[in-house]
């Protein structure tokens, strides 16, 4: 009988304790996987939305880290930005999360400058686009139409104003598919923020280089006090919600590491106490102390490996379930990657080995005579 089969047999002889240890590790790993993939997914969803629009730079208030950047009057800034070299177009955007009816969850409402490039990447599936900047109408993403149970000709109410649904569109970005889209002027009227935007989107021309984009950044910093031109990735990384989600995932990893190691430590310590005579017999048969240690560490590593595999599977299912709940649908797109799953599995095994080292050393230090006298 080899060392691995002996370690596996020892675990099978104590099914209840082994199952509880595996379950505890699996729960911790599942929490790590679910929270981390959701945090990454939220960040990636907003990043993809900005990239899909073709935005090269975003002008916003310096240091604004709110879930939605603080609104500001953008007309004067827009005119100035439009004259910078290699700037093809500047478009204002106003975003809010609003409730549409008592039975519907909060949903993203995007107000885009009428006739701007922001609309170009969308695919109109049904209906039409707004005819002018003030028409009291809305177009819905495919997910938004499904969640709101609305179709062409239906009406929705936003902050006391009634809008007719005139179109349904599809985007390559999940966040936009789950949103209501109206013109910027209509959004400013509905939210009582006349002439205000969250950000100004800059699209550079085809000949622009990274040096040209850097020049625009420098000019904004020098000539527009209180504002900064940044990339969409920089904007998303500053987002408070993204930061909170990442912080929660980091704390969960820390807690799961501590709890997992303690659970394995306790399980192996109790196992050794119950198997003292068995360990003494093995030593009397000539097993070296190093082999005893390896056996104990193999047992703890097996427990952690099994718990990690189950935890990863449960975490993936949990994340998928959360992204399809009514509150979260259309807002996040959880990201799963093989390297991440392998890293989490490695963390799980590390917990097992770490939790089993002390009990293994304790078992190896027992003398055969002392172990055989144990009752």
Secondary structure, 3 states (H helix, E strand, C coil): CCHHHHHHHHHHCCHHHHHHHHHHHHHHHHHHHHHHHHHHHHHHHHHHHHHHCCCCEEEEECCCCCCCCCCEECHHHHHHHCCCCCEEEEEEEEEEEECCCCCCCCEEEEEECCCCHHHCCCEEEEECCCCCCCCCEEEEEHHHHHHHCCCCCCEEEECCEEEEEEEEEECCCHHHHCEEEEEHHHHHHHCCCCCEECEEEEEECCCCCHHHHHHHHHHHHHHCCCEEEECHHHHHHHCHHHHHHHHHHHHHHHHHHHHHHHHHHHHHHHHHHHCHHHHHHHHHCCCCHHHHHHHHHHHHHHHHHHHHHHHHHHHHHHHHHHHCCCCCCCCCCCCCCHHHHHHHHHHHHHHHHHHHHHHHHHHHHCCHHHHHCCC
